Each structure stands twice: as C-alpha cells, then as structure tokens.
C-alpha cells in the first residue's frame, strides 16, 4: 500500500483533476487512514472500520476519476459498478455479491501480474533455452511437438532451415536470437488451444456463483489441448515466457495474497447510487425494488463474507465510495441503515469556463495534448492559441447551460467537432503546421452554435 501523505495524494490528483479541492482532501484522508490502520496492532486494527464516502455532483465533474486515480496511487484492487445493474434477490439481474467476486478477480490478476514480473528474468532464461531446443535438430524438448526452424522462401513459400551440426551452433543461434536476426522467422511449437466444447450455464437469479462453479467444472471436463503451430520466433518467445512464468508462480499463494489485498485495501466505487434511493413522496412500483437493492447492499457494506471461486472474502474493511448526481433523490432518501454506513459526504461543484480552460491546459493527459500527439503520427503539427481555448471553454459552458449539463465530457464532443475535418485530411497534409485559433474554432462551430436545435444533438 502507498504511504503517500494526504498532501502528496492531493498533489498527484491535481495532475489529472481540476478543482474539487474538498473532495480530493476527503479521499486523501480516507486513503491515509487505511495506511495508518495497517500500522496498528492487529487487535485494534480489526476494530477500525473504513469511513465510506458519498460523492454528490452532476456527471462529468470528476467523481469517477477521483476514485480511479486514488486506486492507482494506492496500487490496490479497484472496481467500478453501476448500482442500477443490481436487482433484489429473486429477480432476473445481478446480485450485489457479484461486485465482490469481480473485485476479487481484479485482485488476483493484479497479484499474478506482480508475481510474473518477479520471476520474469528466470522465465525469460528458461524460455530462451526452450526456444533454442526448438531451433536445434535432433534434440526434442520435453512437452513439445514437431520442431523446426523456418524462413520465408521465394514466392512466399516457407523453407525449412537446418542449422549446421557443430558444437558452437547453440551459442551462434543464441547470439542471432538476442540480436533480433531471427525475430521474423518461424518456428513450429506446441501451444495450448481451447477445446471446441463450450458450455454456457444459465445463471439462476441470486445464484451466479453456483453458475460460475458449474461452468468451471464443465471446463475442467474439456481441458485445452496441445497443438503444433507455426509462429514467428518473437511471438513464440513471448508464449514460452508466459508458460514458464506460470510454472514458477504458486497459484495458491497468489490467491491468498490477492484475497488479503482485496479485504484490506480493496476499493469499490458504486456509481448512480441516487438511482436506487427511494423517494419519500412516492410509494410502490420501482421504489420497492430500489429499497430491496439497498437492503441487499447493506450487509455487504456493513461487513459480511462472500463466497468466490478463490475462497471466502470478508468485506468488513473494503472501502466503498458511492457517487451520484442526487438531483432529485438525496442521501437522506436511502434507508437509514445504509446512510449510517456512508458517514462522509462531499458535494462536487459544477464546472464553468475557467475550469474548462484549466482542463484543456493543465492535466498531463489533457485533450489538447492527446489530439496533438495523434495528429503528429501523421506528420501534422498543431498548436492552439489561448483565445481558441478560451472560446472552446466558453462554448462548453454555454452548451451545458442550454442543454444537459454533462460537465467536462462536453469538451470531448466540441474538440472532436473542431478537429474532425483536420483529422480526416491529416494523411494528405503531412509536414504541415496548423494553428488552431479563435477564428478556426468559430468557423468549425458556427453552424452548430447558431442552430440551437442542432447543437442539442451535435454538441
């Protein structure tokens, strides 16, 4: 887990998210508290529950991005899910426990990737030896099929190469391989292919885990087969590295470490939380189902044990971050028990032209930087004037006010509209430099901005 201080966390978030200082500080403190908890004696540590958070605000103001960047900073399992995907147990749809299983899957993949990097040097060494075994005739490696070394012949034909049979052959081939001389040539090796039999299990509402277990059982009945296949040597090398790394990694240790990381460091981001809130001035209908989802969600947030294919996972110390616009429903419309499990709440403010200008100029992954890099691949250099970016920012604010407010996502549609013609013609303009100024922006947006009905659909 990262040991960044709250100030350092906010500083890192500032590189990608404009404004929303209060929300950044709140999540930074929550993340630091997780690190602090790990420093305590186990007896006291288990008594400290995470302070779950509700982020309120319109779409496109940075709620999801804050949570996603936070998870990357902490290097912890993170999963985002929409609350509207869940249905009350007994109805067709996903049950709330599925999000814990998804989070566990992410945790296992994360740990497996880390463990693969730890053994990568040894895996590469073993893969190189196996590859040389394939290239040399007369020595059939274990668990391998037909062998041979091929290169392109005349008229596209594949021609088999027989290496010279002297004692230095292996080292000569090793040097040729390491220098990249053999990358585009072909070798025949055995790879695992999935069996043609595929079994799909219909999930019973509320019993998705049973369906997953049944599907795994059927998959074990039809294991993958080994089949000889010709591959380029550089691709064969990567395939051999993966196989060797799998041999060196203990899957049980990976699963155990992943389970511990999910339980102690996992973050679940539940979006559209306001959509399952029940309005007090309404009764019956969909509100009954919404409240049912809340009651199913309650034990997960409070702390329970969920069965996954990797074992039992406790949810007591997973951090839950809920988010929603909360235009009509309010956090107080959630059932009281669930409200109590989200003690921290912060409202994110709407974005205006000043923030839009910062979004276009300050983040490391700003849209202006992305489009500039994309067009440079075609040999077209573009530059933006300050006046052009100010006009784009003012247009985004105006369209958001006149139509639906979608926050910073409005910049995507506007930038795409402005650069659409240039992107289409870029291959024919290689070597040119284009300056995007205010007149250029107005020329591209003039018709759309003037026609309010058209702007509603285009921008």
C-alpha positions as CSV (number, residue, x, y, z in Angstrom):
1,X,0.0,0.0,0.0
2,X,1.2,3.5,-0.8
3,X,2.4,5.6,2.1
4,X,1.8,9.0,0.5
5,X,0.7,11.8,2.8
6,X,-2.7,13.5,2.2
7,X,-0.9,16.5,0.8
8,X,1.1,14.3,-1.6
9,X,-2.1,12.4,-2.6
10,X,-3.9,15.7,-3.4
11,X,-0.9,16.9,-5.4
12,X,-1.0,13.8,-7.5
13,X,-4.7,14.1,-8.1
14,X,-4.2,17.7,-9.1
15,X,-2.2,16.5,-12.1
16,X,-5.4,14.9,-13.6
17,X,-8.4,16.5,-11.9
18,X,-9.2,20.2,-11.9
19,X,-10.9,21.8,-8.9
20,X,-12.9,19.8,-6.4
21,X,-10.4,20.5,-3.6
22,X,-12.7,19.5,-0.8
23,X,-13.4,16.1,-2.4
24,X,-9.7,15.5,-3.0
25,X,-8.9,16.2,0.6
26,X,-11.6,13.9,1.8
27,X,-10.5,10.9,-0.2
28,X,-6.8,11.7,0.6
29,X,-7.6,11.5,4.3
30,X,-9.6,8.3,3.8
31,X,-6.6,6.7,1.9
32,X,-4.1,7.8,4.5
33,X,-6.3,6.4,7.3
34,X,-6.0,3.0,5.6
35,X,-2.2,3.2,5.8
36,X,-2.4,4.3,9.4
37,X,-4.7,1.4,10.2
38,X,-2.1,-1.0,8.9
39,X,0.5,0.3,11.3
40,X,-1.7,-0.7,14.4
41,X,-1.7,-3.8,16.5
42,X,-3.9,-6.5,14.8
43,X,-6.3,-6.5,17.8
44,X,-7.1,-2.7,17.4
45,X,-6.8,-2.8,13.6
46,X,-9.7,-5.1,13.2
47,X,-11.9,-2.8,15.2
48,X,-11.4,0.2,12.9
49,X,-13.9,0.3,10.0
50,X,-13.3,2.3,6.9
51,X,-15.1,5.6,6.6
52,X,-17.2,5.1,3.4
53,X,-17.8,8.1,1.2
54,X,-20.7,9.6,-0.9
55,X,-19.7,11.9,-3.7
56,X,-22.5,14.1,-5.0
57,X,-22.5,16.2,-8.1
58,X,-23.5,16.3,-11.8
59,X,-22.0,14.0,-14.4
60,X,-18.6,14.9,-15.8
61,X,-17.2,16.8,-12.8
62,X,-14.6,14.2,-11.7
63,X,-16.3,11.8,-9.3
64,X,-15.2,8.6,-11.0
65,X,-11.8,10.0,-12.0
66,X,-11.0,10.9,-8.4
67,X,-11.7,7.3,-7.2
68,X,-9.9,5.7,-10.2
69,X,-6.8,7.8,-9.7
70,X,-6.8,7.2,-6.0
71,X,-6.8,3.4,-6.6
72,X,-3.9,3.7,-9.0
73,X,-1.9,5.8,-6.5
74,X,-2.5,3.2,-3.7
75,X,-1.9,0.3,-6.1
76,X,-4.9,-1.5,-4.8
77,X,-7.8,-3.5,-6.3
78,X,-10.4,-1.2,-7.7
79,X,-13.7,-1.9,-9.3
80,X,-16.4,0.4,-10.6
81,X,-20.0,-0.7,-10.9
82,X,-23.4,1.0,-11.5
83,X,-25.9,0.4,-8.7
84,X,-28.7,0.2,-11.4
85,X,-27.3,-3.1,-12.6
86,X,-28.3,-4.8,-9.4
87,X,-31.7,-6.3,-8.7
88,X,-33.3,-7.6,-5.5
89,X,-32.5,-11.3,-4.9
90,X,-35.1,-13.4,-6.6
91,X,-35.4,-11.2,-9.7
92,X,-33.5,-11.5,-13.0
93,X,-30.3,-9.5,-12.9
94,X,-27.1,-9.3,-11.0
95,X,-27.0,-9.8,-7.2
96,X,-24.9,-7.4,-5.2
97,X,-22.4,-10.0,-4.1
98,X,-21.2,-10.2,-7.7
99,X,-19.3,-7.0,-7.3
100,X,-17.1,-8.6,-4.6
101,X,-16.4,-11.5,-6.9
102,X,-15.5,-9.1,-9.7
103,X,-13.2,-7.2,-7.3
104,X,-11.5,-10.4,-6.2
105,X,-10.9,-11.3,-9.9
106,X,-9.2,-7.9,-10.4
107,X,-7.1,-8.5,-7.2
108,X,-6.0,-12.0,-8.5
109,X,-5.0,-10.6,-11.9
110,X,-3.1,-7.7,-10.2
111,X,-1.1,-10.0,-7.9
112,X,-0.5,-12.5,-10.7
113,X,1.0,-9.7,-12.9
114,X,3.2,-8.6,-10.0
115,X,4.4,-12.1,-9.3
116,X,5.1,-12.7,-13.0
117,X,7.4,-9.6,-13.0
118,X,9.3,-11.1,-10.1
119,X,10.1,-14.3,-11.9
120,X,10.4,-12.7,-15.4
121,X,14.2,-12.9,-15.6
122,X,14.2,-16.6,-14.8
123,X,11.2,-17.2,-17.1
124,X,13.0,-15.4,-19.9
125,X,16.1,-17.5,-19.4
126,X,14.1,-20.8,-19.4
127,X,12.1,-19.6,-22.4
128,X,15.3,-18.9,-24.3
129,X,16.6,-22.4,-23.6
130,X,13.4,-24.0,-24.8
131,X,13.4,-21.8,-27.9
132,X,17.0,-22.9,-28.7
133,X,15.9,-26.6,-28.2
134,X,13.2,-26.0,-30.8
135,X,15.7,-24.5,-33.2
136,X,18.2,-27.2,-33.0
137,X,17.5,-30.5,-34.8
138,X,18.0,-33.9,-33.1
139,X,17.0,-32.7,-29.6
140,X,13.4,-32.9,-28.8
141,X,12.5,-30.9,-25.7
142,X,10.0,-32.1,-23.2
143,X,6.3,-31.4,-23.8
144,X,7.0,-30.2,-27.3
145,X,5.7,-31.4,-30.6
146,X,7.2,-31.3,-34.0
147,X,10.1,-28.9,-34.3
148,X,11.7,-27.0,-37.0
149,X,13.1,-23.6,-38.0
150,X,11.6,-21.8,-41.0
151,X,12.1,-18.7,-43.0
152,X,10.4,-17.2,-46.0
153,X,11.5,-18.6,-49.3
154,X,10.8,-17.5,-52.9
155,X,7.2,-16.6,-53.8
156,X,6.2,-16.5,-50.2
157,X,6.9,-20.2,-49.7
158,X,8.1,-21.4,-46.2
159,X,11.5,-23.0,-46.3
160,X,13.0,-25.1,-43.5
161,X,16.5,-24.3,-42.4
162,X,18.8,-26.9,-41.0
163,X,21.4,-25.4,-38.7
164,X,25.0,-26.6,-39.0
165,X,25.8,-29.5,-36.7
166,X,28.9,-28.2,-34.9
167,X,29.4,-27.7,-31.2
168,X,29.1,-23.9,-31.5
169,X,25.7,-23.9,-33.1
170,X,23.7,-23.3,-30.0
171,X,25.7,-20.2,-29.0
172,X,25.6,-18.9,-32.6
173,X,21.8,-19.2,-32.6
174,X,21.7,-17.6,-29.1
175,X,23.5,-14.6,-30.4
176,X,21.4,-14.4,-33.5
177,X,18.3,-14.6,-31.4
178,X,19.4,-11.9,-28.9
179,X,20.4,-9.5,-31.7
180,X,16.9,-9.8,-33.3
181,X,18.1,-11.5,-36.5
182,X,15.6,-14.4,-36.1
183,X,12.5,-12.4,-35.0
184,X,10.6,-12.6,-38.2
185,X,11.4,-16.2,-39.0
186,X,9.2,-19.0,-38.0
187,X,9.4,-22.0,-35.6
188,X,6.9,-24.8,-35.0
189,X,5.9,-25.4,-31.4
190,X,3.1,-26.7,-29.4
191,X,0.6,-24.3,-27.9
192,X,-2.5,-24.9,-25.7
193,X,-5.8,-24.4,-27.6
194,X,-9.2,-24.4,-26.0
195,X,-11.3,-27.4,-26.6
196,X,-14.1,-27.0,-29.1
197,X,-16.6,-27.9,-26.4
198,X,-18.0,-24.8,-24.8
199,X,-20.6,-24.9,-22.1
200,X,-22.8,-21.9,-21.1
201,X,-24.6,-22.1,-17.8
202,X,-27.7,-20.0,-17.3
203,X,-27.3,-18.2,-14.1
204,X,-30.2,-18.6,-11.6
205,X,-31.1,-15.2,-10.1
206,X,-29.2,-14.7,-6.9
207,X,-27.1,-17.8,-7.6
208,X,-24.5,-16.5,-10.1
209,X,-21.6,-18.1,-8.1
210,X,-23.2,-21.5,-8.4
211,X,-23.4,-21.0,-12.2
212,X,-19.8,-19.9,-12.3
213,X,-18.7,-23.0,-10.3
214,X,-20.7,-25.3,-12.7
215,X,-19.1,-23.7,-15.7
216,X,-15.6,-24.2,-14.2
217,X,-16.4,-27.8,-13.5
218,X,-17.5,-28.4,-17.2
219,X,-14.4,-26.5,-18.4
220,X,-12.2,-29.0,-16.4
221,X,-14.0,-31.8,-18.2
222,X,-12.9,-30.4,-21.5
223,X,-9.4,-29.1,-20.9
224,X,-7.4,-27.3,-23.5
225,X,-5.3,-29.5,-25.9
226,X,-1.7,-29.1,-27.2
227,X,-1.4,-28.5,-30.9
228,X,1.6,-27.8,-33.1
229,X,1.5,-24.4,-34.7
230,X,4.0,-22.3,-36.7
231,X,4.7,-18.9,-35.1
232,X,7.2,-16.1,-35.6
233,X,10.1,-16.6,-33.3
234,X,9.4,-13.3,-31.4
235,X,5.8,-14.5,-30.8
236,X,6.9,-17.9,-29.8
237,X,9.4,-16.4,-27.3
238,X,6.6,-14.5,-25.6
239,X,4.4,-17.5,-25.4
240,X,7.2,-19.6,-23.9
241,X,7.8,-16.8,-21.3
242,X,4.2,-16.9,-20.3
243,X,4.3,-20.7,-19.9
244,X,7.5,-20.6,-17.9
245,X,6.2,-17.9,-15.6
246,X,3.1,-19.9,-14.9
247,X,5.2,-22.8,-13.8
248,X,7.2,-20.6,-11.4
249,X,4.2,-19.0,-9.7
250,X,2.3,-20.7,-6.9
251,X,-1.4,-20.1,-7.7
252,X,-2.5,-20.8,-4.2
253,X,-0.1,-18.2,-2.9
254,X,-1.3,-15.7,-5.5
255,X,-5.0,-16.3,-4.5
256,X,-4.2,-15.9,-0.8
257,X,-2.3,-12.7,-1.3
258,X,-5.0,-11.3,-3.6
259,X,-7.7,-12.2,-1.0
260,X,-5.8,-10.4,1.7
261,X,-5.2,-7.3,-0.5
262,X,-8.9,-7.2,-1.5
263,X,-10.0,-7.5,2.1
264,X,-7.6,-4.9,3.5
265,X,-7.1,-2.5,0.6
266,X,-9.9,-3.0,-2.0
267,X,-12.0,-0.1,-3.2
268,X,-15.5,-0.5,-4.6
269,X,-16.9,2.5,-6.5
270,X,-20.7,2.3,-6.7
271,X,-21.9,4.8,-9.3
272,X,-25.5,6.0,-9.8
273,X,-26.3,5.5,-6.1
274,X,-29.1,8.0,-6.3
275,X,-30.9,5.8,-8.8
276,X,-31.7,3.3,-6.1
277,X,-32.7,5.8,-3.5
278,X,-36.5,5.7,-2.6
279,X,-38.4,9.0,-2.7
280,X,-40.4,9.5,0.4
281,X,-43.2,11.2,-1.5
282,X,-43.7,8.1,-3.7
283,X,-44.8,4.6,-2.8
284,X,-44.9,1.2,-4.5
285,X,-43.7,0.4,-8.0
286,X,-40.0,0.7,-8.7
287,X,-39.3,2.2,-5.3
288,X,-40.0,-1.2,-3.7
289,X,-37.3,-2.8,-5.9
290,X,-34.9,0.0,-5.2
291,X,-35.2,-0.4,-1.5
292,X,-34.8,-4.1,-1.9
293,X,-31.4,-3.5,-3.6
294,X,-30.4,-1.2,-0.8
295,X,-31.2,-3.9,1.8
296,X,-29.2,-6.5,-0.2
297,X,-26.3,-4.0,-0.4
298,X,-26.4,-3.3,3.4
299,X,-24.8,-6.5,4.7
300,X,-22.0,-6.2,2.1
301,X,-21.2,-2.6,3.2
302,X,-21.6,-3.4,6.9
303,X,-19.3,-6.4,6.6
304,X,-20.1,-10.0,5.6
305,X,-18.4,-13.0,3.9
306,X,-18.9,-13.6,0.2
307,X,-18.1,-16.9,-1.5
308,X,-15.9,-16.6,-4.6
309,X,-14.1,-19.2,-6.7
310,X,-10.9,-18.1,-5.0
311,X,-12.3,-18.7,-1.5
312,X,-14.3,-16.7,1.1
313,X,-13.8,-12.9,1.1
314,X,-14.6,-10.7,4.0
315,X,-16.0,-7.2,3.2
316,X,-15.5,-5.6,6.6
317,X,-12.6,-3.4,5.6
318,X,-13.3,-2.8,1.9
319,X,-13.7,1.0,1.2
320,X,-16.9,1.8,-0.5
321,X,-17.2,5.1,-2.5
322,X,-20.7,5.8,-3.7
323,X,-21.5,8.5,-6.2
324,X,-24.5,10.1,-7.9
325,X,-25.9,13.3,-9.2
326,X,-28.6,13.3,-6.4
327,X,-30.6,15.9,-8.3
328,X,-34.0,14.5,-7.3
329,X,-33.2,11.9,-4.6
330,X,-30.9,12.9,-1.7
331,X,-28.7,10.7,0.5
332,X,-31.4,11.1,3.2
333,X,-33.7,9.1,0.9
334,X,-31.5,6.0,1.3
335,X,-32.6,3.6,4.1
336,X,-31.3,4.8,7.5
337,X,-29.1,1.8,8.0
338,X,-27.3,2.4,4.7
339,X,-26.9,6.1,5.3
340,X,-25.1,5.2,8.5
341,X,-22.5,3.2,6.6
342,X,-21.6,6.3,4.5
343,X,-20.6,8.8,7.1
344,X,-18.5,11.0,4.8
345,X,-20.3,13.1,2.1
346,X,-19.0,15.8,-0.2
347,X,-20.7,17.7,-3.0
348,X,-18.7,18.4,-6.1
349,X,-19.3,21.7,-7.9
350,X,-20.4,22.2,-11.5
351,X,-17.7,23.3,-13.9
352,X,-17.5,26.7,-15.6
353,X,-15.4,28.2,-18.4
354,X,-12.5,28.9,-16.0
355,X,-12.3,25.2,-15.0
356,X,-12.8,24.1,-18.7
357,X,-9.8,26.2,-19.7
358,X,-7.7,24.6,-16.9
359,X,-8.9,21.1,-18.0
360,X,-7.7,21.9,-21.6
361,X,-4.3,23.2,-20.5
362,X,-3.1,21.8,-17.2
363,X,-3.6,18.0,-16.8
364,X,-0.8,15.7,-18.1
365,X,-3.4,13.9,-20.2
366,X,-5.3,17.0,-21.4
367,X,-7.4,16.6,-24.6
368,X,-5.2,19.2,-26.3
369,X,-2.2,17.0,-25.7
370,X,-3.9,13.9,-26.9
371,X,-5.1,15.4,-30.2
372,X,-1.7,16.9,-30.8
373,X,0.0,13.6,-30.3
374,X,-2.5,11.8,-32.5
375,X,-2.0,14.1,-35.4
376,X,1.8,14.1,-35.1
377,X,1.7,10.5,-36.1
378,X,0.5,11.7,-39.5
379,X,3.3,14.3,-39.6
380,X,0.9,17.2,-38.9
381,X,1.9,19.7,-36.1
382,X,-0.9,21.6,-34.5
383,X,-0.8,24.4,-32.0
384,X,-3.5,26.1,-30.0
385,X,-3.8,29.8,-29.2
386,X,-5.0,31.0,-25.8
387,X,-8.0,32.7,-27.5
388,X,-9.0,29.4,-29.2
389,X,-9.0,27.5,-25.9
390,X,-10.9,30.3,-24.2
391,X,-13.6,30.2,-26.9
392,X,-13.9,26.4,-26.6
393,X,-14.2,26.7,-22.8
394,X,-16.9,29.4,-23.1
395,X,-18.8,27.3,-25.7
396,X,-18.7,24.3,-23.4
397,X,-20.2,26.3,-20.6
398,X,-22.9,27.8,-22.8
399,X,-24.0,24.4,-24.3
400,X,-24.1,22.8,-20.8
401,X,-26.4,25.6,-19.6
402,X,-28.7,25.4,-22.6
403,X,-28.9,21.6,-22.8
404,X,-28.0,18.8,-20.5
405,X,-25.0,19.6,-18.2
406,X,-22.6,16.8,-18.8
407,X,-19.6,18.6,-17.3
408,X,-16.1,18.1,-18.8
409,X,-17.4,15.4,-21.2
410,X,-18.8,18.3,-23.3
411,X,-15.2,19.1,-24.2
412,X,-14.8,15.8,-26.0
413,X,-17.7,16.5,-28.4
414,X,-16.6,20.0,-29.0
415,X,-12.9,19.1,-29.7
416,X,-13.9,16.3,-31.9
417,X,-16.2,18.6,-33.9
418,X,-13.5,21.2,-34.3
419,X,-10.8,18.8,-35.4
420,X,-12.9,16.4,-37.5
421,X,-12.0,17.8,-40.9
422,X,-8.3,18.1,-40.0
423,X,-8.3,14.5,-38.7
424,X,-9.8,13.3,-42.0
425,X,-7.4,15.3,-44.2
426,X,-4.3,14.7,-42.0
427,X,-2.7,11.9,-44.1
428,X,-2.7,14.4,-47.1
429,X,-1.1,17.2,-45.0
430,X,2.0,15.5,-43.7
431,X,4.7,18.1,-43.0
432,X,2.2,21.0,-42.4
433,X,1.7,23.0,-39.3
434,X,-1.8,24.1,-38.4
435,X,-2.6,26.8,-35.8
436,X,-6.0,26.4,-34.1
437,X,-7.0,30.0,-33.3
438,X,-10.3,31.6,-32.4
439,X,-11.4,32.1,-36.0
440,X,-10.7,28.5,-36.8
441,X,-12.8,27.4,-33.8
442,X,-15.7,29.7,-34.7
443,X,-15.6,28.5,-38.3
444,X,-16.0,24.9,-37.3
445,X,-18.7,25.5,-34.7
446,X,-20.6,28.4,-36.3
447,X,-23.5,26.5,-37.8
448,X,-23.9,24.2,-34.8
449,X,-23.8,27.0,-32.3
450,X,-26.3,29.2,-34.2
451,X,-28.8,26.4,-34.6
452,X,-29.8,25.6,-31.0
453,X,-31.8,22.5,-32.0
454,X,-28.8,21.2,-34.0
455,X,-26.4,21.9,-31.1
456,X,-28.6,19.9,-28.8
457,X,-27.9,16.8,-31.0
458,X,-24.4,17.6,-32.2
459,X,-22.7,19.1,-29.1
